[in-house]
Amino acid sequence: MKVRLASVMVKDQEKALQFYTRVLGFVKKRDIPMGEHRWLTVVSPEEPDGAEVVLEPMGFPPAVVFQEALYAAGIPWTAYLTADVDAEYERLRAAGVVFSMPPTAMGPTKLAVLDDTCGNNIQIFQVI
């Protein structure tokens, strides 16, 4: 088995698309109308045929409760690998991204946690 799709629940798909592409640097891969919402995915420009992040609309009420509980507890919804957490942290902070945790070494990794402006804490990490 291989991972090809990973979902991130978002409150506003268009706002999420702008943040994930313009700020984080992902590239839009699929944008298919599905009635009220869209099948909307982004990928790493370094791996355009790699795993896709689905910007999943909040269409299921229990998902809203779950997302809000994770966010309030400071728990990241997901994590993205980077070669240099410190550099990404500085780049993203300069772009106005809010972090709840600055780069912090934890065992064999260094990580930071950011607010994706769509209801999620997102962890970025590197293996050190």
N, C-alpha and C positions, 0 to 999 in steps of 0.2 A: 504494500500500500504506500501511497505517496500523498502528501498534503497538497491540494490544489486550490482550496478555498478556505478562508477563515473569515468569519463574520465579526463585525463591530457594529453594535446597535447604535444608531444615531437618531437624534431628535429631528434633524433637518438634513435631508440628503444633499441638497445643493450647497448648504453651508459646509457640510462635511467634505464634499468634493473640493471646494475651494481651499479648505484648510489642509487636507491631505495632499493636494497637488501643489498649490502655491507656497505653502509654508513647509510642510514636511518633505516635499520633493518627489512624491510618488507620481505616477503617470496614469491617466485614465485608460482603462483597457476596454471595458464594456459599459454601454449605456443603452439599455433596452427598456422602452416603455412597458409598464406592467399595470395598466389602469391608473390608479391613484399614485402609485409609486413606480420606481424604476429598478431594474436589475443593474446595479451600478457597482463596478469594481475598479480597483486601482492596483498597480503593481510597482515593484521597484524598477527604476530605469536600468539598473545593473542586471536585472533578471526579468526581462519582459515576458518570457515564457514560463516564469516561476509561479509561485503561489500568488493567488489573487486575494486581496482584502475586499470583502463584500461590505459596502456601506449600507447596512441593513436598516430599513425603516422601522420605527417603533410602532408596529401595527398590532401588537399583542399586549394587552394591559398588564399581565404579570411581568413582562419583560421590562416595562417602565419601572416597576417596583424593584426588580432585581438590579437594574442599572443604577437607580438612585441609591440603593443600599450599598453597592460596591463603591460608588463615588464618595458617599458620606464616610465610609470606613477607610478611604484612602487606598483602596485596593485597585491595582491596574486591571483593566479589562483584558489587555493583551500586552505583548512585548515585541519590540523590533530590534534586530541586531544592527549595530553600527561598528565601524572599525575604530572610532575614536569618540567616546562619550563626551569628553571634555570639549572637543571642537564642536560637536553637534549642539551641546548645551549652550555654548557661547553664540553660535550662529542663530539658534532658535530664540534665545533670550533677546538678541538684537532685533529679531523680527517681532517681538512682543509676546512671545509664548510665555505662559505662566507655569512655573515648576513648583510642585509641592515637595520635591526632594532633589537637591543638587547632586551632581555626580558623587557617588559614595561607593567605596570598595566593599564588597561582600563576598568573602571566599574567593573563588576563581573568577569573579566578574566585577565589573564596575557598572553601576546603573544610576539612572535618574528617572524621575516621574514627572510627566507634564500633563496639562489639561488640554484636551483636544477641542475645546469649545463646543462640543456636541454631546456633553454629558458623561465623558469618560476620562479616567486617569489612564495614561498610556506610559508604559515603561520603555525606555531605550537602554540598551546594555551592550557591553563589549566583554569579550573573554580576555582576561589579563594573565 
